[in-house]
Amino acid sequence: MKKSKMILIAIASVISFTVVMNYPVSAQSVQKTKPIPDDVLAIAKKSCTNCHAQPGKELALLHVNLSKWDTYTIEKQASKATAMCNMISEGKMPPKEFKKKNPDFVLTKEEIKTICDWSASIQVTKK
């Protein structure tokens, strides 16, 4: 009885090891989330968090909620970061009315580049 249990344990261990060793794992799939770097966070605090962080605007929070960034999966973070880069690059964010009332919060070309570079750095590659 004892010998058969040992054999079963050995077989289960070999099968588990084989499954683990054959499973393609990328560094990003192991990491669940990526925090927003300080330089990007500083830009976001200046120009984005009025609407895109708690207690921001309801519609804006539906698109991206920076207060909940760490709860997003890495795939969702990558998608949201891409959307952020696209929206600011196309001049759609911050909104025109916000820019009129807050000209100091308009993103510079350098700030847009910083956010888009960060966005590109967290993209998840599918295998």
DSSP file (Angstrom, degrees, kcal/mol; ACC not computed):
  #  RESIDUE AA STRUCTURE BP1 BP2  ACC     N-H-->O    O-->H-N    N-H-->O    O-->H-N    TCO  KAPPA ALPHA  PHI   PSI    X-CA   Y-CA   Z-CA
    1    1 A M     >        0   0    0      0, 0.0     4,-1.9     0, 0.0     5,-0.2   0.000 360.0 360.0 360.0 -46.3    0.0    0.0    0.0
    2    2 A K  H  >  +     0   0    0      1,-0.2     4,-2.0     2,-0.2     5,-0.1   0.894 360.0  51.6 -63.5 -40.1    2.8    2.4    1.0
    3    3 A K  H  > S+     0   0    0      1,-0.2     4,-2.0     2,-0.2    -1,-0.2   0.880 108.1  50.9 -66.2 -38.7    4.7    1.5   -2.2
    4    4 A S  H  > S+     0   0    0      2,-0.2     4,-2.4     1,-0.2    -1,-0.2   0.867 108.8  51.8 -68.8 -35.5    1.7    2.2   -4.5
    5    5 A K  H  X S+     0   0    0     -4,-1.9     4,-2.5     2,-0.2    -1,-0.2   0.916 109.7  49.8 -63.8 -42.5    1.1    5.6   -2.8
    6    6 A M  H  X S+     0   0    0     -4,-2.0     4,-2.3     2,-0.2    -2,-0.2   0.895 110.8  49.5 -63.6 -40.3    4.8    6.5   -3.4
    7    7 A I  H  X S+     0   0    0     -4,-2.0     4,-2.6     2,-0.2    -1,-0.2   0.920 111.1  49.4 -65.4 -43.8    4.5    5.5   -7.1
    8    8 A L  H  X S+     0   0    0     -4,-2.4     4,-2.7     2,-0.2    -2,-0.2   0.903 111.5  49.1 -61.9 -41.7    1.3    7.5   -7.5
    9    9 A I  H  X S+     0   0    0     -4,-2.5     4,-2.3     2,-0.2    -1,-0.2   0.912 111.6  49.5 -63.6 -42.8    3.0   10.6   -5.9
   10   10 A A  H  X S+     0   0    0     -4,-2.3     4,-2.3     2,-0.2    -2,-0.2   0.918 112.2  47.4 -63.1 -44.1    6.0   10.1   -8.2
   11   11 A I  H  X S+     0   0    0     -4,-2.6     4,-2.6     1,-0.2     5,-0.2   0.931 112.2  49.6 -63.8 -45.6    3.8    9.9  -11.3
   12   12 A A  H  X S+     0   0    0     -4,-2.7     4,-2.7     1,-0.2    -1,-0.2   0.892 110.7  50.9 -60.2 -39.8    1.8   12.9  -10.3
   13   13 A S  H  X S+     0   0    0     -4,-2.3     4,-2.6     2,-0.2    -1,-0.2   0.917 110.6  47.9 -64.4 -43.7    5.0   14.9   -9.7
   14   14 A V  H  X S+     0   0    0     -4,-2.3     4,-2.5     2,-0.2    -2,-0.2   0.923 113.5  47.6 -63.8 -44.3    6.4   13.9  -13.1
   15   15 A I  H  X S+     0   0    0     -4,-2.6     4,-2.5     2,-0.2    -2,-0.2   0.931 113.4  47.8 -63.2 -45.5    3.1   14.9  -14.9
   16   16 A S  H  X S+     0   0    0     -4,-2.7     4,-2.5     1,-0.2    -2,-0.2   0.922 112.8  48.4 -60.6 -45.3    2.9   18.2  -13.0
   17   17 A F  H  X S+     0   0    0     -4,-2.6     4,-2.7     1,-0.2    -1,-0.2   0.908 111.8  49.8 -62.4 -43.4    6.6   19.0  -13.8
   18   18 A T  H  X S+     0   0    0     -4,-2.5     4,-1.7     2,-0.2    -2,-0.2   0.913 111.5  48.1 -63.4 -43.9    6.0   18.1  -17.5
   19   19 A V  H  X S+     0   0    0     -4,-2.5     4,-0.7     1,-0.2    -2,-0.2   0.930 114.1  46.5 -62.6 -45.5    2.9   20.3  -17.7
   20   20 A V  H >< S+     0   0    0     -4,-2.5     3,-0.7     1,-0.2    -2,-0.2   0.909 112.8  49.1 -64.2 -43.0    4.7   23.2  -16.0
   21   21 A M  H 3< S+     0   0    0     -4,-2.7    -1,-0.2     1,-0.2    -2,-0.2   0.789 113.3  46.8 -70.4 -26.8    7.8   22.9  -18.2
   22   22 A N  H 3< S+     0   0    0     -4,-1.7    -1,-0.2    -5,-0.2    -2,-0.2   0.505  87.7 100.4 -93.0  -4.3    5.8   22.8  -21.4
   23   23 A Y  S << S-     0   0    0     -4,-0.7     2,-0.5    -3,-0.7    -4,-0.0  -0.723  77.5-126.9 -84.2 119.1    3.6   25.7  -20.6
   24   24 A P        -     0   0    0      0, 0.0     2,-0.5     0, 0.0   103,-0.1  -0.521  33.8-179.4 -70.4 119.7    4.8   28.8  -22.5
   25   25 A V        -     0   0    0     -2,-0.5     2,-0.2     4,-0.0    -2,-0.0  -0.977  10.6-161.5-123.7 122.0    5.2   31.6  -19.9
   26   26 A S     >  -     0   0    0     -2,-0.5     4,-1.2     1,-0.1     3,-0.2  -0.618  33.0-112.6 -94.6 162.1    6.3   35.0  -20.7
   27   27 A A  H  > S+     0   0    0      1,-0.2     4,-1.5    -2,-0.2     3,-0.2   0.875 117.9  51.4 -60.6 -36.8    7.7   37.4  -18.2
   28   28 A Q  H  4 S+     0   0    0      1,-0.2    -1,-0.2     2,-0.2    46,-0.1   0.824 103.3  56.9 -73.0 -30.0    4.6   39.7  -18.6
   29   29 A S  H  4 S+     0   0    0      1,-0.2    -1,-0.2    -3,-0.2    -2,-0.2   0.793 106.7  50.8 -72.9 -23.1    2.1   36.9  -18.1
   30   30 A V  H  < S+     0   0    0     -4,-1.2     2,-0.5    -3,-0.2    -1,-0.2   0.884  98.9  73.2 -75.1 -39.9    3.7   36.1  -14.7
   31   31 A Q     <  -     0   0    0     -4,-1.5    43,-0.2     1,-0.2     3,-0.1  -0.652  69.7-161.7 -78.9 121.7    3.4   39.7  -13.7
   32   32 A K        -     0   0    0     -2,-0.5    42,-0.9     1,-0.2     2,-0.3   0.900  66.3  -0.2 -73.8 -42.2   -0.2   40.5  -13.0
   33   33 A T        -     0   0    0     40,-0.1    -1,-0.2    41,-0.1    41,-0.1  -0.938  57.9-138.4-143.4 164.1   -0.1   44.3  -13.2
   34   34 A K        -     0   0    0     -2,-0.3    88,-0.0    35,-0.2     2,-0.0  -0.992  24.7-130.7-125.3 124.5    2.3   47.1  -13.8
   35   35 A P        -     0   0    0      0, 0.0     3,-0.0     0, 0.0    -2,-0.0  -0.338  33.5 -98.9 -67.7 155.5    2.2   50.3  -11.7
   36   36 A I        -     0   0    0      1,-0.1    34,-0.0     2,-0.1     5,-0.0  -0.632  44.8-115.4 -74.3 126.9    2.1   53.6  -13.5
   37   37 A P     >  -     0   0    0      0, 0.0     4,-2.9     0, 0.0     3,-0.2  -0.226  23.7-110.6 -63.2 155.5    5.7   55.0  -13.4
   38   38 A D  H  > S+     0   0    0      1,-0.2     4,-2.4     2,-0.2     5,-0.2   0.858 115.8  52.3 -56.9 -40.9    6.2   58.2  -11.5
   39   39 A D  H  > S+     0   0    0      2,-0.2     4,-1.3     1,-0.2    -1,-0.2   0.901 114.5  42.5 -66.4 -38.5    6.9   60.4  -14.6
   40   40 A V  H  > S+     0   0    0     -3,-0.2     4,-2.7     2,-0.2    -2,-0.2   0.891 112.8  53.9 -71.5 -39.7    3.7   59.2  -16.2
   41   41 A L  H  X S+     0   0    0     -4,-2.9     4,-2.8     1,-0.2    -2,-0.2   0.883 105.0  53.9 -62.5 -38.8    1.8   59.5  -12.9
   42   42 A A  H  X S+     0   0    0     -4,-2.4     4,-1.5    -5,-0.2    -1,-0.2   0.903 111.0  45.9 -62.6 -40.9    2.9   63.1  -12.6
   43   43 A I  H  X S+     0   0    0     -4,-1.3     4,-2.5     2,-0.2     5,-0.3   0.927 113.2  49.9 -66.2 -44.7    1.5   63.9  -16.0
   44   44 A A  H  X>S+     0   0    0     -4,-2.7     4,-3.0     1,-0.2     5,-2.4   0.893 108.3  52.6 -62.1 -40.6   -1.7   62.1  -15.3
   45   45 A K  H  <5S+     0   0    0     -4,-2.8    -1,-0.2     3,-0.2    -2,-0.2   0.874 113.1  45.7 -63.0 -35.8   -2.2   63.9  -12.0
   46   46 A K  H  <5S+     0   0    0     -4,-1.5    -2,-0.2    -5,-0.2    -1,-0.2   0.919 133.2  11.3 -71.7 -44.3   -1.8   67.2  -13.8
   47   47 A S  H  <5S+     0   0    0     -4,-2.5    -3,-0.2    -5,-0.1    -2,-0.2   0.534 130.9  31.2-118.4  -8.7   -4.0   66.6  -16.8
   48   48 A C  T >X5S+     0   0    0     -4,-3.0     4,-2.9    -5,-0.3     3,-1.4   0.726  93.4  72.6-124.6 -34.4   -6.1   63.4  -16.3
   49   49 A T  H 3><S+     0   0    0     -5,-2.4     4,-0.6     1,-0.3     7,-0.2   0.669  80.5  76.4 -72.4 -15.1   -7.1   62.6  -12.7
   50   50 A N  H 34 S+     0   0    0      1,-0.2    -1,-0.3     2,-0.1    -2,-0.1   0.886 121.7  10.7 -57.4 -34.9   -9.6   65.4  -12.3
   51   51 A C  H <4 S+     0   0    0     -3,-1.4     6,-0.5     5,-0.2    -2,-0.2   0.737 129.1  54.6-110.3 -34.8  -11.9   63.2  -14.4
   52   52 A H  H  < S+     0   0    0     -4,-2.9    14,-3.5     4,-0.2    15,-0.4   0.005 102.4  56.9-100.3  28.1  -10.2   59.8  -14.6
   53   53 A A  S >< S-     0   0    0     -4,-0.6     3,-3.6    12,-0.2     8,-0.1  -0.974  99.5 -44.0-147.9 157.1   -9.7   59.1  -10.9
   54   54 A Q  T 3  S+     0   0    0      1,-0.4    -2,-0.1    -2,-0.3     3,-0.1  -0.382 127.6  19.2 -61.1 135.5  -12.1   58.9   -8.0
   55   55 A P  T 3  S+     0   0    0      0, 0.0    -1,-0.4     0, 0.0     3,-0.1  -0.670 102.5 126.9 -96.7  42.3  -14.3   60.9   -7.5
   56   56 A G  S <  S-     0   0    0     -3,-3.6     2,-0.3    -7,-0.2    -5,-0.2   0.495  70.2 -51.0 -50.5-166.0  -14.0   61.9  -11.2
   57   57 A K     >  -     0   0    0     -6,-0.5     4,-2.7     1,-0.1     5,-0.2  -0.550  47.6-130.7 -78.4 135.4  -16.6   62.1  -13.9
   58   58 A E  H  > S+     0   0    0     -2,-0.3     4,-1.3     1,-0.2    -1,-0.1   0.893 105.7  45.2 -55.6 -48.0  -18.8   58.9  -14.3
   59   59 A L  H  > S+     0   0    0      1,-0.2     4,-1.0     2,-0.2     3,-0.3   0.908 113.6  50.2 -64.9 -41.7  -18.3   58.6  -18.1
   60   60 A A  H >> S+     0   0    0      1,-0.2     4,-2.2     2,-0.2     3,-0.6   0.898 107.2  54.7 -62.7 -40.5  -14.6   59.3  -17.9
   61   61 A L  H 3< S+     0   0    0     -4,-2.7    -1,-0.2     1,-0.2    -2,-0.2   0.787 100.8  60.1 -65.7 -27.3  -14.2   56.6  -15.2
   62   62 A L  H 3< S+     0   0    0     -4,-1.3    -1,-0.2    -3,-0.3    -2,-0.2   0.839 108.4  44.2 -68.4 -31.5  -15.9   54.1  -17.4
   63   63 A H  H << S-     0   0    0     -4,-1.0     2,-0.3    -3,-0.6    -2,-0.2   0.941 137.6 -13.8 -78.3 -50.2  -13.1   54.5  -20.0
   64   64 A V     <  -     0   0    0     -4,-2.2     2,-0.6    20,-0.0    -1,-0.3  -0.928  55.5-164.7-154.9 131.0  -10.2   54.5  -17.6
   65   65 A N    >   -     0   0    0     -2,-0.3     3,-1.7    -3,-0.2   -12,-0.2  -0.905   2.1-169.8-117.8 100.6  -10.2   54.8  -13.8
   66   66 A L  G >  S+     0   0    0    -14,-3.5     3,-0.9    -2,-0.6     4,-0.3   0.732  85.1  65.8 -65.2 -21.2   -6.6   55.6  -12.7
   67   67 A S  G 3  S+     0   0    0    -15,-0.4    -1,-0.3     1,-0.2     3,-0.2   0.763 108.8  39.4 -68.6 -23.6   -7.7   55.0   -9.1
   68   68 A K  G X> S+     0   0    0     -3,-1.7     3,-2.2     1,-0.1     4,-0.6   0.202  79.6 117.6-108.8  14.4   -8.3   51.3  -10.0
   69   69 A W  G X4 S+     0   0    0     -3,-0.9     3,-1.4     1,-0.3   -35,-0.2   0.872  73.3  54.6 -51.4 -44.5   -5.3   50.9  -12.3
   70   70 A D  G 34 S+     0   0    0      1,-0.3    -1,-0.3    -4,-0.3    -2,-0.1   0.604 101.9  59.3 -71.2  -9.6   -3.7   48.2  -10.1
   71   71 A T  G <4 S+     0   0    0     -3,-2.2    -1,-0.3     2,-0.1    -2,-0.2   0.604  86.8  95.0 -91.1 -12.4   -6.9   46.1  -10.2
   72   72 A Y  S << S-     0   0    0     -3,-1.4     2,-0.0    -4,-0.6    -3,-0.0  -0.496  82.4-113.7 -75.5 146.2   -6.7   45.8  -14.0
   73   73 A T     >  -     0   0    0     -2,-0.2     4,-2.8     1,-0.1     5,-0.2  -0.314  32.5-105.4 -67.4 163.7   -5.1   42.8  -15.6
   74   74 A I  H  > S+     0   0    0    -42,-0.9     4,-2.3     1,-0.2     5,-0.2   0.866 123.7  53.2 -60.9 -34.8   -1.9   43.4  -17.5
   75   75 A E  H  > S+     0   0    0      2,-0.2     4,-2.1     1,-0.2    -1,-0.2   0.911 110.5  45.7 -66.4 -41.8   -3.8   42.9  -20.7
   76   76 A K  H  > S+     0   0    0      2,-0.2     4,-2.8     1,-0.2     5,-0.2   0.889 111.6  52.6 -69.0 -38.5   -6.4   45.5  -19.7
   77   77 A Q  H  X S+     0   0    0     -4,-2.8     4,-2.9     2,-0.2     5,-0.2   0.931 109.6  49.1 -60.3 -44.8   -3.7   47.9  -18.6
   78   78 A A  H  X S+     0   0    0     -4,-2.3     4,-2.1     1,-0.2    -2,-0.2   0.913 112.9  47.5 -61.8 -42.9   -2.0   47.6  -22.0
   79   79 A S  H  X S+     0   0    0     -4,-2.1     4,-2.2     2,-0.2    -2,-0.2   0.920 114.0  46.2 -64.4 -44.9   -5.3   48.2  -23.8
   80   80 A K  H  X S+     0   0    0     -4,-2.8     4,-2.5     2,-0.2    -2,-0.2   0.895 111.6  51.7 -66.1 -40.3   -6.1   51.2  -21.6
   81   81 A A  H  X S+     0   0    0     -4,-2.9     4,-2.5    -5,-0.2    -1,-0.2   0.894 109.4  50.4 -64.6 -39.4   -2.6   52.7  -22.0
   82   82 A T  H  X S+     0   0    0     -4,-2.1     4,-2.7    -5,-0.2    -2,-0.2   0.929 110.8  49.0 -62.2 -45.3   -2.9   52.3  -25.8
   83   83 A A  H  X S+     0   0    0     -4,-2.2     4,-2.8     2,-0.2    -2,-0.2   0.900 109.9  52.0 -61.4 -40.6   -6.2   54.1  -25.7
   84   84 A M  H  X S+     0   0    0     -4,-2.5     4,-2.4     2,-0.2     5,-0.3   0.944 110.5  47.7 -60.6 -47.9   -4.7   56.9  -23.6
   85   85 A C  H  X S+     0   0    0     -4,-2.5     4,-2.4     1,-0.2    -2,-0.2   0.931 113.7  47.7 -59.0 -46.7   -1.8   57.3  -26.0
   86   86 A N  H  X S+     0   0    0     -4,-2.7     4,-2.1     1,-0.2     6,-0.3   0.927 112.1  48.8 -61.2 -46.2   -4.2   57.4  -29.0
   87   87 A M  H  <>S+     0   0    0     -4,-2.8     5,-2.2     1,-0.2     6,-1.2   0.908 116.1  41.2 -64.7 -43.1   -6.6   59.9  -27.4
   88   88 A I  H ><5S+     0   0    0     -4,-2.4     3,-0.8    -5,-0.2    -1,-0.2   0.862 113.5  53.7 -75.3 -33.0   -3.9   62.4  -26.3
   89   89 A S  H 3<5S+     0   0    0     -4,-2.4    -2,-0.2    -5,-0.3    -1,-0.2   0.862 110.4  47.3 -66.3 -34.9   -2.0   62.0  -29.6
   90   90 A E  T 3<5S-     0   0    0     -4,-2.1    -1,-0.2    -5,-0.2    -2,-0.2   0.446 115.8-116.6 -85.1  -0.7   -5.1   62.8  -31.6
   91   91 A G  T < 5S+     0   0    0     -3,-0.8    -3,-0.2    -4,-0.2    -4,-0.1   0.641  82.5 121.1  76.5  14.3   -5.9   65.8  -29.3
   92   92 A K      < +     0   0    0     -5,-2.2    -4,-0.2    -6,-0.3     4,-0.1   0.683  55.6  86.8 -83.3 -18.3   -9.1   64.3  -28.1
   93   93 A M  S    S+     0   0    0     -6,-1.2    -2,-0.2    -9,-0.1    -1,-0.1  -0.986  78.2  33.1-133.3 144.6   -8.0   64.3  -24.4
   94   94 A P  S    S-     0   0    0      0, 0.0   -46,-0.1     0, 0.0    -1,-0.1   0.731 105.9-111.2 -58.3 159.0   -8.1   66.4  -22.4
   95   95 A P     >  -     0   0    0      0, 0.0     4,-2.4     0, 0.0     5,-0.2  -0.184  22.7-110.6 -61.7 155.7  -11.4   67.7  -23.8
   96   96 A K  H  > S+     0   0    0      1,-0.2     4,-2.5     2,-0.2     5,-0.2   0.889 117.1  51.8 -55.5 -45.3  -11.5   71.1  -25.5
   97   97 A E  H  > S+     0   0    0      1,-0.2     4,-2.1     2,-0.2    -1,-0.2   0.899 109.9  49.4 -61.7 -40.4  -13.6   72.7  -22.7
   98   98 A F  H  > S+     0   0    0      1,-0.2     4,-2.0     2,-0.2    -1,-0.2   0.917 110.7  50.5 -63.1 -43.3  -11.2   71.4  -20.1
   99   99 A K  H  < S+     0   0    0     -4,-2.4    -2,-0.2     1,-0.2    -1,-0.2   0.894 109.1  51.6 -62.3 -40.3   -8.3   72.8  -22.1
  100  100 A K  H  < S+     0   0    0     -4,-2.5    -1,-0.2     1,-0.2    -2,-0.2   0.918 116.6  39.0 -62.6 -43.3  -10.0   76.2  -22.4
  101  101 A K  H  < S+     0   0    0     -4,-2.1    -1,-0.2     1,-0.2    -2,-0.2   0.734 128.6  32.9 -78.8 -22.8  -10.6   76.5  -18.6
  102  102 A N    ><  +     0   0    0     -4,-2.0     3,-2.2    -5,-0.2     4,-0.3  -0.519  62.3 162.7-134.1  64.9   -7.2   74.9  -17.7
  103  103 A P  G >  S+     0   0    0      0, 0.0     3,-1.0     0, 0.0    -1,-0.1   0.768  75.8  63.2 -60.4 -24.6   -4.6   75.9  -20.3
  104  104 A D  G 3  S+     0   0    0      1,-0.2    -5,-0.1    -3,-0.1    -2,-0.0   0.673  97.7  58.0 -72.3 -15.0   -1.8   75.0  -17.9
  105  105 A F  G <  S+     0   0    0     -3,-2.2    -1,-0.2    -7,-0.2     2,-0.2   0.458  75.3 118.6 -95.0  -1.5   -3.0   71.4  -17.9
  106  106 A V  S <  S-     0   0    0     -3,-1.0     2,-0.2    -4,-0.3   -59,-0.0  -0.456  71.3-113.8 -65.8 133.6   -2.6   70.9  -21.7
  107  107 A L        -     0   0    0     -2,-0.2     2,-0.1   -14,-0.1    -1,-0.1  -0.448  24.7-135.4 -72.5 139.5   -0.1   68.2  -22.4
  108  108 A T     >  -     0   0    0     -2,-0.2     4,-2.4     1,-0.1     5,-0.2  -0.425  27.6-105.8 -83.1 166.5    3.1   69.1  -24.1
  109  109 A K  H  > S+     0   0    0      1,-0.2     4,-2.4     2,-0.2     5,-0.1   0.883 123.9  52.9 -59.1 -38.1    4.6   67.1  -27.0
  110  110 A E  H  > S+     0   0    0      2,-0.2     4,-2.3     1,-0.2    -1,-0.2   0.900 108.5  48.7 -65.3 -41.3    7.2   65.7  -24.5
  111  111 A E  H  > S+     0   0    0      2,-0.2     4,-2.2     1,-0.2    -2,-0.2   0.895 110.8  50.6 -66.2 -39.6    4.5   64.6  -22.1
  112  112 A I  H  X S+     0   0    0     -4,-2.4     4,-2.6     1,-0.2     5,-0.2   0.922 110.7  49.6 -62.4 -43.5    2.5   62.9  -24.9
  113  113 A K  H  X S+     0   0    0     -4,-2.4     4,-2.8     1,-0.2     5,-0.2   0.902 108.6  53.2 -62.3 -40.9    5.7   61.1  -25.9
  114  114 A T  H  X S+     0   0    0     -4,-2.3     4,-2.2     2,-0.2    -1,-0.2   0.928 112.1  44.3 -60.0 -46.1    6.3   60.0  -22.3
  115  115 A I  H  X S+     0   0    0     -4,-2.2     4,-2.6     2,-0.2    -2,-0.2   0.911 115.2  47.6 -66.8 -42.2    2.9   58.5  -22.1
  116  116 A C  H  X S+     0   0    0     -4,-2.6     4,-2.4     2,-0.2    -2,-0.2   0.872 110.9  51.1 -69.5 -35.8    3.0   56.9  -25.5
  117  117 A D  H  X S+     0   0    0     -4,-2.8     4,-1.6    -5,-0.2    -1,-0.2   0.925 111.9  47.9 -63.8 -43.5    6.5   55.4  -24.8
  118  118 A W  H  X S+     0   0    0     -4,-2.2     4,-0.9    -5,-0.2    -2,-0.2   0.925 110.0  52.8 -61.1 -44.7    5.2   54.0  -21.5
  119  119 A S  H >< S+     0   0    0     -4,-2.6     3,-1.0     1,-0.2     4,-0.3   0.924 109.0  49.0 -57.4 -46.3    2.2   52.6  -23.3
  120  120 A A  H >< S+     0   0    0     -4,-2.4     3,-0.9     1,-0.2    -1,-0.2   0.828 105.3  60.1 -63.3 -31.4    4.4   50.9  -25.8
  121  121 A S  H 3< S+     0   0    0     -4,-1.6    -1,-0.2     1,-0.2    -2,-0.2   0.689 105.8  46.1 -73.2 -18.0    6.5   49.4  -23.0
  122  122 A I  T << S+     0   0    0     -3,-1.0    -1,-0.2    -4,-0.9   -44,-0.2   0.303  77.9 131.6-108.6  10.8    3.6   47.5  -21.4
  123  123 A Q    <   -     0   0    0     -3,-0.9     2,-0.5    -4,-0.3   -48,-0.1  -0.392  53.4-132.7 -65.0 138.7    2.1   46.0  -24.5
  124  124 A V        -     0   0    0    -49,-0.1     2,-0.5   -50,-0.1    -1,-0.1  -0.796  12.6-143.7 -95.7 128.4    1.5   42.2  -24.1
  125  125 A T        -     0   0    0     -2,-0.5     2,-0.3     2,-0.0   -99,-0.1  -0.791  14.0-135.9 -93.4 133.9    2.6   40.0  -26.9
  126  126 A K              0   0    0     -2,-0.5    -1,-0.0     1,-0.1     0, 0.0  -0.682 360.0 360.0 -89.2 140.1    0.3   37.0  -27.6
  127  127 A K              0   0    0     -2,-0.3    -1,-0.1  -103,-0.1    -2,-0.0   0.396 360.0 360.0-105.6 360.0    1.9   33.7  -28.2
